[in-house]
Amino acid sequence: MLAPRPHLRWRAPLCALLAVTALLASLLLALAPAPTAHAAAGALLSQGRPATASSTENAGTPASAAVDGDPGTRWSSAAADPQWLQVDLGSSRTIGQVVL
């Protein structure tokens, strides 16, 4: 008969602890509020600018909703590929970051 290995006794409890920690972390992330749009330095270049899109899912999800600054609205395209969204910034601008 083989003697038990004392240095391996911690493996099962550690694996269980890691699994519970991962589950709790995923639940916390799922319950966290969605981030809102913000500009790190200056105003959002797209906010309130004219927007056009390849399509819209329905009248309640127009292209303009993508740039209206309201986190409760959204643009949604038809369920077909390819789709695009275009924002007229009015002039040539330097873009530092794009967040969808």
N, CA, C and O atoms as a GROMACS GRO file, in nm:
protein
  400
    1MET      N    1   0.084  -0.116   0.000
    1MET     CA    2   0.000   0.000   0.000
    1MET      C    3   0.090   0.123   0.000
    1MET      O    4   0.190   0.129   0.071
    2LEU      N    5   0.052   0.220  -0.080
    2LEU     CA    6   0.128   0.343  -0.089
    2LEU      C    7   0.088   0.440   0.023
    2LEU      O    8  -0.030   0.450   0.058
    3ALA      N    9   0.184   0.508   0.076
    3ALA     CA   10   0.157   0.606   0.181
    3ALA      C   11   0.104   0.734   0.116
    3ALA      O   12   0.150   0.771   0.008
    4PRO      N   13   0.007   0.803   0.180
    4PRO     CA   14  -0.044   0.928   0.124
    4PRO      C   15   0.066   1.034   0.119
    4PRO      O   16   0.154   1.038   0.205
    5ARG      N   17   0.057   1.117   0.018
    5ARG     CA   18   0.154   1.224   0.001
    5ARG      C   19   0.102   1.350   0.070
    5ARG      O   20   0.005   1.410   0.023
    6PRO      N   21   0.163   1.389   0.180
    6PRO     CA   22   0.112   1.505   0.255
    6PRO      C   23   0.120   1.636   0.176
    6PRO      O   24   0.040   1.726   0.199
    7HIS      N   25   0.215   1.646   0.084
    7HIS     CA   26   0.230   1.771   0.010
    7HIS      C   27   0.122   1.790  -0.097
    7HIS      O   28   0.113   1.898  -0.156
    8LEU      N   29   0.039   1.688  -0.125
    8LEU     CA   30  -0.068   1.699  -0.223
    8LEU      C   31  -0.205   1.721  -0.159
    8LEU      O   32  -0.303   1.735  -0.231
    9ARG      N   33  -0.215   1.725  -0.027
    9ARG     CA   34  -0.343   1.740   0.041
    9ARG      C   35  -0.410   1.875   0.013
    9ARG      O   36  -0.532   1.885   0.023
   10TRP      N   37  -0.335   1.975  -0.020
   10TRP     CA   38  -0.388   2.109  -0.041
   10TRP      C   39  -0.447   2.129  -0.180
   10TRP      O   40  -0.517   2.228  -0.201
   11ARG      N   41  -0.422   2.040  -0.273
   11ARG     CA   42  -0.466   2.060  -0.411
   11ARG      C   43  -0.618   2.066  -0.426
   11ARG      O   44  -0.668   2.159  -0.490
   12ALA      N   45  -0.690   1.973  -0.372
   12ALA     CA   46  -0.836   1.972  -0.388
   12ALA      C   47  -0.901   2.095  -0.325
   12ALA      O   48  -0.983   2.160  -0.391
   13PRO      N   49  -0.867   2.131  -0.200
   13PRO     CA   50  -0.927   2.253  -0.144
   13PRO      C   51  -0.889   2.379  -0.221
   13PRO      O   52  -0.970   2.471  -0.235
   14LEU      N   53  -0.766   2.385  -0.271
   14LEU     CA   54  -0.723   2.501  -0.346
   14LEU      C   55  -0.800   2.512  -0.477
   14LEU      O   56  -0.843   2.621  -0.515
   15CYS      N   57  -0.818   2.401  -0.546
   15CYS     CA   58  -0.895   2.402  -0.671
   15CYS      C   59  -1.039   2.445  -0.645
   15CYS      O   60  -1.095   2.522  -0.723
   16ALA      N   61  -1.098   2.397  -0.538
   16ALA     CA   62  -1.235   2.437  -0.504
   16ALA      C   63  -1.241   2.586  -0.473
   16ALA      O   64  -1.334   2.655  -0.516
   17LEU      N   65  -1.144   2.638  -0.398
   17LEU     CA   66  -1.139   2.779  -0.365
   17LEU      C   67  -1.124   2.864  -0.491
   17LEU      O   68  -1.190   2.967  -0.504
   18LEU      N   69  -1.039   2.823  -0.583
   18LEU     CA   70  -1.021   2.897  -0.708
   18LEU      C   71  -1.148   2.895  -0.792
   18LEU      O   72  -1.182   2.996  -0.854
   19ALA      N   73  -1.217   2.783  -0.795
   19ALA     CA   74  -1.342   2.774  -0.871
   19ALA      C   75  -1.448   2.866  -0.813
   19ALA      O   76  -1.518   2.935  -0.888
   20VAL      N   77  -1.462   2.869  -0.682
   20VAL     CA   78  -1.559   2.957  -0.617
   20VAL      C   79  -1.522   3.103  -0.640
   20VAL      O   80  -1.610   3.185  -0.667
   21THR      N   81  -1.394   3.137  -0.632
   21THR     CA   82  -1.349   3.274  -0.655
   21THR      C   83  -1.379   3.317  -0.798
   21THR      O   84  -1.425   3.429  -0.821
   22ALA      N   85  -1.355   3.230  -0.894
   22ALA     CA   86  -1.384   3.262  -1.034
   22ALA      C   87  -1.534   3.282  -1.055
   22ALA      O   88  -1.575   3.373  -1.128
   23LEU      N   89  -1.615   3.199  -0.993
   23LEU     CA   90  -1.760   3.212  -1.005
   23LEU      C   91  -1.807   3.344  -0.945
   23LEU      O   92  -1.888   3.414  -1.006
   24LEU      N   93  -1.758   3.379  -0.828
   24LEU     CA   94  -1.797   3.506  -0.766
   24LEU      C   95  -1.752   3.626  -0.849
   24LEU      O   96  -1.826   3.723  -0.862
   25ALA      N   97  -1.633   3.619  -0.905
   25ALA     CA   98  -1.584   3.729  -0.988
   25ALA      C   99  -1.671   3.745  -1.112
   25ALA      O  100  -1.703   3.858  -1.151
   26SER      N  101  -1.710   3.636  -1.175
   26SER     CA  102  -1.795   3.646  -1.295
   26SER      C  103  -1.933   3.700  -1.260
   26SER      O  104  -1.991   3.775  -1.338
   27LEU      N  105  -1.986   3.663  -1.143
   27LEU     CA  106  -2.115   3.718  -1.100
   27LEU      C  107  -2.107   3.867  -1.074
   27LEU      O  108  -2.197   3.942  -1.111
   28LEU      N  109  -1.999   3.911  -1.010
   28LEU     CA  110  -1.981   4.054  -0.984
   28LEU      C  111  -1.969   4.133  -1.114
   28LEU      O  112  -2.025   4.242  -1.126
   29LEU      N  113  -1.897   4.078  -1.211
   29LEU     CA  114  -1.884   4.147  -1.339
   29LEU      C  115  -2.017   4.153  -1.412
   29LEU      O  116  -2.048   4.254  -1.476
   30ALA      N  117  -2.097   4.047  -1.403
   30ALA     CA  118  -2.227   4.045  -1.469
   30ALA      C  119  -2.323   4.145  -1.405
   30ALA      O  120  -2.409   4.200  -1.474
   31LEU      N  121  -2.311   4.169  -1.276
   31LEU     CA  122  -2.401   4.259  -1.205
   31LEU      C  123  -2.354   4.405  -1.208
   31LEU      O  124  -2.431   4.495  -1.174
   32ALA      N  125  -2.230   4.428  -1.247
   32ALA     CA  126  -2.176   4.564  -1.250
   32ALA      C  127  -2.247   4.646  -1.358
   32ALA      O  128  -2.279   4.592  -1.464
   33PRO      N  129  -2.272   4.774  -1.333
   33PRO     CA  130  -2.336   4.857  -1.435
   33PRO      C  131  -2.244   4.875  -1.555
   33PRO      O  132  -2.122   4.878  -1.542
   34ALA      N  133  -2.306   4.889  -1.672
   34ALA     CA  134  -2.229   4.908  -1.795
   34ALA      C  135  -2.160   5.044  -1.790
   34ALA      O  136  -2.217   5.141  -1.739
   35PRO      N  137  -2.038   5.052  -1.842
   35PRO     CA  138  -1.969   5.181  -1.842
   35PRO      C  139  -2.041   5.280  -1.932
   35PRO      O  140  -2.100   5.242  -2.033
   36THR      N  141  -2.036   5.406  -1.897
   36THR     CA  142  -2.097   5.509  -1.980
   36THR      C  143  -1.988   5.580  -2.059
   36THR      O  144  -1.870   5.577  -2.022
   37ALA      N  145  -2.029   5.643  -2.166
   37ALA     CA  146  -1.934   5.713  -2.251
   37ALA      C  147  -1.881   5.836  -2.181
   37ALA      O  148  -1.957   5.910  -2.117
   38HIS      N  149  -1.753   5.859  -2.191
   38HIS     CA  150  -1.692   5.978  -2.135
   38HIS      C  151  -1.564   6.009  -2.211
   38HIS      O  152  -1.506   5.921  -2.275
   39ALA      N  153  -1.523   6.130  -2.205
   39ALA     CA  154  -1.400   6.172  -2.271
   39ALA      C  155  -1.293   6.196  -2.166
   39ALA      O  156  -1.316   6.265  -2.067
   40ALA      N  157  -1.176   6.138  -2.189
   40ALA     CA  158  -1.066   6.155  -2.094
   40ALA      C  159  -1.013   6.298  -2.099
   40ALA      O  160  -0.983   6.357  -1.995
   41ALA      N  161  -1.002   6.353  -2.216
   41ALA     CA  162  -0.949   6.489  -2.230
   41ALA      C  163  -1.030   6.560  -2.337
   41ALA      O  164  -1.004   6.543  -2.456
   42GLY      N  165  -1.128   6.639  -2.297
   42GLY     CA  166  -1.209   6.712  -2.393
   42GLY      C  167  -1.342   6.646  -2.418
   42GLY      O  168  -1.376   6.542  -2.360
   43ALA      N  169  -1.418   6.707  -2.507
   43ALA     CA  170  -1.552   6.660  -2.538
   43ALA      C  171  -1.550   6.544  -2.637
   43ALA      O  172  -1.453   6.525  -2.710
   44LEU      N  173  -1.658   6.469  -2.638
   44LEU     CA  174  -1.673   6.364  -2.738
   44LEU      C  175  -1.692   6.429  -2.874
   44LEU      O  176  -1.780   6.513  -2.892
   45LEU      N  177  -1.610   6.391  -2.970
   45LEU     CA  178  -1.618   6.452  -3.102
   45LEU      C  179  -1.747   6.414  -3.174
   45LEU      O  180  -1.797   6.490  -3.257
   46SER      N  181  -1.800   6.297  -3.145
   46SER     CA  182  -1.916   6.246  -3.218
   46SER      C  183  -2.050   6.291  -3.161
   46SER      O  184  -2.150   6.285  -3.231
   47GLN      N  185  -2.054   6.336  -3.036
   47GLN     CA  186  -2.181   6.364  -2.972
   47GLN      C  187  -2.260   6.473  -3.044
   47GLN      O  188  -2.212   6.585  -3.063
   48GLY      N  189  -2.382   6.437  -3.084
   48GLY     CA  190  -2.471   6.530  -3.152
   48GLY      C  191  -2.440   6.554  -3.299
   48GLY      O  192  -2.510   6.631  -3.364
   49ARG      N  193  -2.338   6.490  -3.352
   49ARG     CA  194  -2.303   6.508  -3.494
   49ARG      C  195  -2.394   6.422  -3.581
   49ARG      O  196  -2.450   6.324  -3.533
   50PRO      N  197  -2.409   6.458  -3.708
   50PRO     CA  198  -2.494   6.379  -3.798
   50PRO      C  199  -2.436   6.238  -3.816
   50PRO      O  200  -2.316   6.221  -3.840
   51ALA      N  201  -2.522   6.139  -3.805
   51ALA     CA  202  -2.480   5.999  -3.820
   51ALA      C  203  -2.569   5.931  -3.922
   51ALA      O  204  -2.690   5.954  -3.927
   52THR      N  205  -2.508   5.847  -4.003
   52THR     CA  206  -2.581   5.765  -4.099
   52THR      C  207  -2.535   5.621  -4.082
   52THR      O  208  -2.426   5.595  -4.030
   53ALA      N  209  -2.618   5.529  -4.126
   53ALA     CA  210  -2.585   5.388  -4.112
   53ALA      C  211  -2.632   5.311  -4.234
   53ALA      O  212  -2.716   5.357  -4.310
   54SER      N  213  -2.575   5.193  -4.250
   54SER     CA  214  -2.613   5.107  -4.361
   54SER      C  215  -2.756   5.059  -4.349
   54SER      O  216  -2.822   5.035  -4.450
   55SER      N  217  -2.806   5.046  -4.226
   55SER     CA  218  -2.944   5.004  -4.203
   55SER      C  219  -2.980   5.029  -4.057
   55SER      O  220  -2.893   5.061  -3.975
   56THR      N  221  -3.107   5.015  -4.025
   56THR     CA  222  -3.152   5.018  -3.887
   56THR      C  223  -3.243   4.899  -3.865
   56THR      O  224  -3.314   4.854  -3.956
   57GLU      N  225  -3.241   4.849  -3.744
   57GLU     CA  226  -3.326   4.734  -3.711
   57GLU      C  227  -3.473   4.775  -3.714
   57GLU      O  228  -3.558   4.702  -3.765
   58ASN      N  229  -3.502   4.894  -3.657
   58ASN     CA  230  -3.639   4.947  -3.658
   58ASN      C  231  -3.632   5.097  -3.630
   58ASN      O  232  -3.524   5.152  -3.611
   59ALA      N  233  -3.748   5.162  -3.629
   59ALA     CA  234  -3.751   5.308  -3.611
   59ALA      C  235  -3.702   5.352  -3.474
   59ALA      O  236  -3.663   5.467  -3.457
   60GLY      N  237  -3.702   5.262  -3.376
   60GLY     CA  238  -3.657   5.296  -3.241
   60GLY      C  239  -3.507   5.289  -3.221
   60GLY      O  240  -3.459   5.322  -3.113
   61THR      N  241  -3.432   5.247  -3.322
   61THR     CA  242  -3.286   5.235  -3.309
   61THR      C  243  -3.215   5.304  -3.426
   61THR      O  244  -3.142   5.239  -3.501
   62PRO      N  245  -3.235   5.436  -3.443
   62PRO     CA  246  -3.174   5.507  -3.556
   62PRO      C  247  -3.024   5.529  -3.536
   62PRO      O  248  -2.973   5.515  -3.425
   63ALA      N  249  -2.954   5.563  -3.643
   63ALA     CA  250  -2.810   5.590  -3.636
   63ALA      C  251  -2.781   5.706  -3.542
   63ALA      O  252  -2.678   5.705  -3.475
   64SER      N  253  -2.868   5.805  -3.536
   64SER     CA  254  -2.845   5.920  -3.450
   64SER      C  255  -2.838   5.882  -3.302
   64SER      O  256  -2.777   5.953  -3.223
   65ALA      N  257  -2.900   5.770  -3.264
   65ALA     CA  258  -2.897   5.726  -3.125
   65ALA      C  259  -2.757   5.681  -3.082
   65ALA      O  260  -2.729   5.674  -2.962
   66ALA      N  261  -2.671   5.651  -3.177
   66ALA     CA  262  -2.534   5.609  -3.144
   66ALA      C  263  -2.450   5.726  -3.093
   66ALA      O  264  -2.350   5.704  -3.026
   67VAL      N  265  -2.490   5.849  -3.125
   67VAL     CA  266  -2.409   5.965  -3.090
   67VAL      C  267  -2.487   6.071  -3.013
   67VAL      O  268  -2.444   6.186  -3.005
   68ASP      N  269  -2.601   6.033  -2.954
   68ASP     CA  270  -2.683   6.133  -2.884
   68ASP      C  271  -2.640   6.155  -2.740
   68ASP      O  272  -2.695   6.243  -2.674
   69GLY      N  273  -2.543   6.079  -2.688
   69GLY     CA  274  -2.494   6.097  -2.552
   69GLY      C  275  -2.581   6.034  -2.445
   69GLY      O  276  -2.549   6.044  -2.327
   70ASP      N  277  -2.690   5.970  -2.483
   70ASP     CA  278  -2.782   5.907  -2.388
   70ASP      C  279  -2.750   5.758  -2.379
   70ASP      O  280  -2.767   5.686  -2.477
   71PRO      N  281  -2.703   5.709  -2.262
   71PRO     CA  282  -2.670   5.567  -2.250
   71PRO      C  283  -2.793   5.476  -2.259
   71PRO      O  284  -2.778   5.353  -2.265
   72GLY      N  285  -2.912   5.533  -2.258
   72GLY     CA  286  -3.034   5.452  -2.268
   72GLY      C  287  -3.080   5.430  -2.410
   72GLY      O  288  -3.177   5.357  -2.432
   73THR      N  289  -3.014   5.491  -2.508
   73THR     CA  290  -3.051   5.470  -2.648
   73THR      C  291  -2.937   5.400  -2.720
   73THR      O  292  -2.824   5.395  -2.672
   74ARG      N  293  -2.969   5.346  -2.838
   74ARG     CA  294  -2.866   5.276  -2.916
   74ARG      C  295  -2.906   5.270  -3.062
   74ARG      O  296  -3.024   5.280  -3.096
   75TRP      N  297  -2.806   5.252  -3.146
   75TRP     CA  298  -2.831   5.220  -3.286
   75TRP      C  299  -2.824   5.071  -3.299
   75TRP      O  300  -2.740   5.006  -3.237
   76SER      N  301  -2.912   5.014  -3.378
   76SER     CA  302  -2.909   4.871  -3.406
   76SER      C  303  -2.932   4.851  -3.554
   76SER      O  304  -3.026   4.906  -3.612
   77SER      N  305  -2.847   4.772  -3.616
   77SER     CA  306  -2.857   4.747  -3.759
   77SER      C  307  -2.946   4.627  -3.788
   77SER      O  308  -2.986   4.554  -3.697
   78ALA      N  309  -2.976   4.610  -3.915
   78ALA     CA  310  -3.046   4.489  -3.959
   78ALA      C  311  -2.954   4.370  -3.933
   78ALA      O  312  -2.832   4.385  -3.927
   79ALA      N  313  -3.012   4.254  -3.920
   79ALA     CA  314  -2.935   4.133  -3.888
   79ALA      C  315  -2.877   4.072  -4.015
   79ALA      O  316  -2.916   3.962  -4.054
   80ALA      N  317  -2.786   4.142  -4.078
   80ALA     CA  318  -2.719   4.092  -4.199
   80ALA      C  319  -2.582   4.159  -4.208
   80ALA      O  320  -2.565   4.272  -4.160
   81ASP      N  321  -2.487   4.092  -4.267
   81ASP     CA  322  -2.353   4.148  -4.284
   81ASP      C  323  -2.337   4.201  -4.425
   81ASP      O  324  -2.404   4.150  -4.515
   82PRO      N  325  -2.254   4.297  -4.451
   82PRO     CA  326  -2.184   4.384  -4.357
   82PRO      C  327  -2.272   4.502  -4.318
   82PRO      O  328  -2.367   4.536  -4.390
   83GLN      N  329  -2.242   4.566  -4.205
   83GLN     CA  330  -2.313   4.684  -4.157
   83GLN      C  331  -2.210   4.790  -4.119
   83GLN      O  332  -2.096   4.756  -4.086
   84TRP      N  333  -2.249   4.917  -4.124
   84TRP     CA  334  -2.156   5.023  -4.089
   84TRP      C  335  -2.230   5.141  -4.029
   84TRP      O  336  -2.351   5.158  -4.048
   85LEU      N  337  -2.157   5.222  -3.956
   85LEU     CA  338  -2.206   5.346  -3.896
   85LEU      C  339  -2.106   5.454  -3.932
   85LEU      O  340  -1.985   5.435  -3.918
   86GLN      N  341  -2.157   5.568  -3.976
   86GLN     CA  342  -2.070   5.679  -4.017
   86GLN      C  343  -2.111   5.804  -3.941
   86GLN      O  344  -2.230   5.834  -3.928
   87VAL      N  345  -2.013   5.879  -3.889
   87VAL     CA  346  -2.039   6.002  -3.816
   87VAL      C  347  -1.965   6.116  -3.886
   87VAL      O  348  -1.845   6.106  -3.909
   88ASP      N  349  -2.036   6.222  -3.919
   88ASP     CA  350  -1.976   6.340  -3.982
   88ASP      C  351  -1.928   6.434  -3.872
   88ASP      O  352  -2.009   6.497  -3.804
   89LEU      N  353  -1.797   6.443  -3.854
   89LEU     CA  354  -1.740   6.528  -3.750
   89LEU      C  355  -1.732   6.675  -3.791
   89LEU      O  356  -1.694   6.760  -3.711
   90GLY      N  357  -1.768   6.706  -3.916
   90GLY     CA  358  -1.772   6.844  -3.961
   90GLY      C  359  -1.642   6.897  -4.019
   90GLY      O  360  -1.643   6.987  -4.103
   91SER      N  361  -1.530   6.843  -3.976
   91SER     CA  362  -1.400   6.884  -4.027
   91SER      C  363  -1.299   6.775  -3.993
   91SER      O  364  -1.330   6.679  -3.922
   92SER      N  365  -1.180   6.791  -4.045
   92SER     CA  366  -1.074   6.695  -4.017
   92SER      C  367  -1.037   6.703  -3.869
   92SER      O  368  -1.010   6.812  -3.818
   93ARG      N  369  -1.034   6.592  -3.801
   93ARG     CA  370  -1.004   6.588  -3.657
   93ARG      C  371  -0.902   6.479  -3.629
   93ARG      O  372  -0.892   6.382  -3.704
   94THR      N  373  -0.827   6.495  -3.522
   94THR     CA  374  -0.736   6.392  -3.474
   94THR      C  375  -0.814   6.304  -3.379
   94THR      O  376  -0.872   6.353  -3.282
   95ILE      N  377  -0.816   6.176  -3.406
   95ILE     CA  378  -0.890   6.080  -3.324
   95ILE      C  379  -0.793   6.011  -3.230
   95ILE      O  380  -0.694   5.953  -3.275
   96GLY      N  381  -0.819   6.017  -3.102
   96GLY     CA  382  -0.733   5.955  -3.004
   96GLY      C  383  -0.783   5.820  -2.959
   96GLY      O  384  -0.704   5.736  -2.916
   97GLN      N  385  -0.916   5.797  -2.968
   97GLN     CA  386  -0.973   5.672  -2.921
   97GLN      C  387  -1.111   5.653  -2.981
   97GLN      O  388  -1.186   5.750  -2.997
   98VAL      N  389  -1.144   5.531  -3.013
   98VAL     CA  390  -1.278   5.496  -3.061
   98VAL      C  391  -1.333   5.392  -2.966
   98VAL      O  392  -1.270   5.288  -2.944
   99VAL      N  393  -1.451   5.418  -2.909
   99VAL     CA  394  -1.515   5.325  -2.817
   99VAL      C  395  -1.653   5.294  -2.870
   99VAL      O  396  -1.733   5.384  -2.894
  100LEU      N  397  -1.680   5.166  -2.889
  100LEU     CA  398  -1.812   5.124  -2.934
  100LEU      C  399  -1.888   5.064  -2.818
  100LEU      O  400  -2.003   5.022  -2.835
   0.00000   0.00000   0.00000
